[in-house]
Amino acid sequence: MALHEWDNFYVIVGSSAAALTGLQFVVVVLGANVEAVRDASAVEAFGTPTIVHFCVVLTIAALISVPGQTAASLGSLLTLLGAGGVVYSIITAHRAKRQSNYEPVFEDWLFHVGLPFLAYGTLLAAGVGTFRFLGGALYVVAVIAVALLFIGIHNAWDSVVYIATRQHEQ
């Protein structure tokens, strides 16, 4: 299966990730007068991972679009990206536990830690699978990219609602 067949898909997904990253920056700037947004530990636990997820989707789109990419080079890069995401998900869990400005509920743990950990673990496995099963692995990577986009959208929406309600209370 040729990587170029995925061009349109990753143009759409990558562009979406880039645009959503920019919008998340706008949200943080607009909410800068809210105490929770000024708390670095809360931002590290709940804001930064959203940007990371969008940037990983953008990175996946870029990697698959690189001219001359081989199954071996793509597999190696996706494996590294997945492993980094697994480690980052663990770091995010520790940050969420450490911060004291907000008490995370089940949905927060699910969308900020659990689902990203699952997505990055699956990306790690898909990266390894790319060496032998490129065609199937590309479909798995596509699902992961879309899942990370939706996780990021969910988390960005939660941030917007949280900031808006805190601004109103203040």
VEXTIDO-133830 format. One line per 8 residues: for each residue x, y negated, z of C-alpha. Coordinates in nm, 2 decimals, always signed. Layout:
N
X,Y,Z ~ ...;
This chain:
170
+0.00,+0.00,+0.00 ~ +0.15,-0.33,-0.10 ~ +0.17,-0.61,+0.15 ~ +0.07,-0.87,-0.11 ~ -0.28,-0.73,-0.10 ~ -0.32,-0.89,+0.24 ~ -0.22,-1.24,+0.13 ~ -0.58,-1.39,+0.13;
-0.66,-1.23,+0.47 ~ -0.35,-1.37,+0.64 ~ -0.39,-1.71,+0.47 ~ -0.73,-1.74,+0.64 ~ -0.63,-1.59,+0.97 ~ -0.30,-1.78,+0.99 ~ -0.46,-2.11,+0.90 ~ -0.73,-2.05,+1.17;
-0.47,-1.98,+1.43 ~ -0.27,-2.29,+1.34 ~ -0.59,-2.51,+1.35 ~ -0.70,-2.36,+1.68 ~ -0.36,-2.42,+1.83 ~ -0.39,-2.79,+1.75 ~ -0.74,-2.81,+1.89 ~ -0.62,-2.65,+2.22;
-0.36,-2.93,+2.25 ~ -0.64,-3.19,+2.20 ~ -0.84,-3.02,+2.48 ~ -0.55,-3.04,+2.72 ~ -0.49,-3.40,+2.64 ~ -0.85,-3.50,+2.68 ~ -0.87,-3.32,+3.01 ~ -0.55,-3.46,+3.14;
-0.73,-3.66,+3.41 ~ -0.88,-3.34,+3.56 ~ -0.68,-3.21,+3.86 ~ -0.68,-2.85,+3.74 ~ -0.52,-2.95,+3.41 ~ -0.24,-3.12,+3.59 ~ -0.17,-2.81,+3.80 ~ +0.12,-2.65,+3.61;
+0.06,-2.30,+3.76 ~ -0.30,-2.30,+3.65 ~ -0.20,-2.42,+3.30 ~ +0.07,-2.15,+3.28 ~ -0.18,-1.88,+3.38 ~ -0.48,-1.99,+3.17 ~ -0.38,-2.25,+2.91 ~ -0.05,-2.14,+2.78;
-0.15,-1.78,+2.70 ~ -0.42,-1.91,+2.47 ~ -0.15,-2.10,+2.27 ~ +0.07,-1.79,+2.27 ~ -0.21,-1.57,+2.13 ~ -0.28,-1.82,+1.85 ~ +0.10,-1.84,+1.78 ~ +0.13,-1.46,+1.77;
-0.15,-1.45,+1.51 ~ +0.03,-1.72,+1.31 ~ +0.36,-1.52,+1.34 ~ +0.19,-1.20,+1.22 ~ +0.05,-1.38,+0.92 ~ +0.39,-1.52,+0.84 ~ +0.57,-1.19,+0.88 ~ +0.33,-1.01,+0.65;
+0.36,-1.29,+0.39 ~ +0.74,-1.29,+0.38 ~ +0.85,-1.20,+0.02 ~ +1.04,-0.88,+0.00 ~ +0.93,-0.75,+0.34 ~ +0.97,-0.38,+0.37 ~ +0.78,-0.13,+0.59 ~ +1.10,-0.09,+0.80;
+1.16,-0.46,+0.85 ~ +0.79,-0.53,+0.92 ~ +0.77,-0.23,+1.15 ~ +1.07,-0.35,+1.35 ~ +0.94,-0.71,+1.38 ~ +0.58,-0.60,+1.48 ~ +0.73,-0.36,+1.74 ~ +0.93,-0.64,+1.89;
+0.64,-0.88,+1.88 ~ +0.41,-0.62,+2.05 ~ +0.67,-0.54,+2.32 ~ +0.71,-0.91,+2.39 ~ +0.33,-0.95,+2.41 ~ +0.31,-0.66,+2.66 ~ +0.57,-0.83,+2.88 ~ +0.40,-1.17,+2.84;
+0.07,-1.02,+2.95 ~ +0.23,-0.88,+3.27 ~ +0.38,-1.23,+3.33 ~ +0.04,-1.39,+3.28 ~ -0.11,-1.15,+3.54 ~ +0.15,-1.26,+3.79 ~ +0.09,-1.62,+3.71 ~ -0.29,-1.58,+3.75;
-0.24,-1.42,+4.09 ~ +0.01,-1.69,+4.21 ~ -0.18,-2.00,+4.11 ~ -0.41,-2.13,+4.38 ~ -0.63,-2.39,+4.20 ~ -0.88,-2.14,+4.07 ~ -1.00,-1.80,+4.18 ~ -1.02,-1.58,+3.87;
-1.33,-1.37,+3.82 ~ -1.35,-1.03,+3.63 ~ -1.41,-1.21,+3.29 ~ -1.09,-1.41,+3.35 ~ -0.89,-1.10,+3.42 ~ -1.04,-0.92,+3.12 ~ -0.98,-1.20,+2.86 ~ -0.66,-1.35,+3.00;
-0.48,-1.02,+3.09 ~ -0.66,-0.70,+3.01 ~ -0.76,-0.75,+2.64 ~ -0.44,-0.92,+2.55 ~ -0.24,-0.64,+2.71 ~ -0.44,-0.39,+2.51 ~ -0.40,-0.59,+2.19 ~ -0.02,-0.63,+2.23;
+0.02,-0.26,+2.33 ~ -0.17,-0.16,+2.02 ~ +0.05,-0.40,+1.82 ~ +0.35,-0.23,+1.96 ~ +0.21,+0.11,+1.86 ~ +0.11,-0.02,+1.51 ~ +0.46,-0.16,+1.46 ~ +0.61,+0.19,+1.53;
+0.34,+0.34,+1.31 ~ +0.43,+0.11,+1.02 ~ +0.74,+0.32,+0.96 ~ +0.54,+0.62,+0.86 ~ +0.18,+0.50,+0.79 ~ +0.21,+0.15,+0.65 ~ -0.14,+0.15,+0.50 ~ -0.32,+0.25,+0.82;
-0.09,+0.03,+1.04 ~ -0.18,-0.28,+0.83 ~ -0.55,-0.23,+0.91 ~ -0.47,-0.19,+1.28 ~ -0.26,-0.51,+1.27 ~ -0.54,-0.70,+1.10 ~ -0.78,-0.59,+1.37 ~ -0.53,-0.70,+1.64;
-0.49,-1.04,+1.47 ~ -0.86,-1.10,+1.46 ~ -0.90,-0.98,+1.82 ~ -0.63,-1.22,+1.94 ~ -0.80,-1.50,+1.76 ~ -1.13,-1.42,+1.93 ~ -0.96,-1.38,+2.27 ~ -0.80,-1.72,+2.21;
-1.13,-1.88,+2.11 ~ -1.30,-1.74,+2.41 ~ -1.03,-1.86,+2.65 ~ -1.02,-2.20,+2.48 ~ -1.39,-2.23,+2.52 ~ -1.36,-2.14,+2.89 ~ -1.10,-2.41,+2.93 ~ -1.32,-2.67,+2.76;
-1.62,-2.58,+2.98 ~ -1.40,-2.58,+3.30 ~ -1.25,-2.91,+3.21 ~ -1.58,-3.07,+3.12 ~ -1.75,-2.95,+3.44 ~ -1.46,-3.07,+3.66 ~ -1.45,-3.41,+3.48 ~ -1.82,-3.44,+3.55;
-1.78,-3.35,+3.92 ~ -1.49,-3.60,+3.97;
